[in-house]
């Protein structure tokens, strides 16, 4: 009498060894970022809020890349995200230089 077939035993072993997945960017964290850098929590379209969110995600992916040097999909995502943040920063610089300088100083992204 067989309790588990080979397929079921594989699934059971995979569930046993599975790591718990922890989200690094929750809805609460997003709200906190937009509240701190935007004018209010619901102002998700402001350039400052988007730049702050991209910066948070870039920092997370940079730490991931330090551990997983061969993860090319994440590397591509990281490069795209840096480009998007760069475009938003260029837009903000062109529109309002004071807001640009303020967000750069707050986030500490320029030396």
Order of alpha helices (4+ residues) and beta strands (2+ residues): alpha-alpha-alpha-alpha-alpha
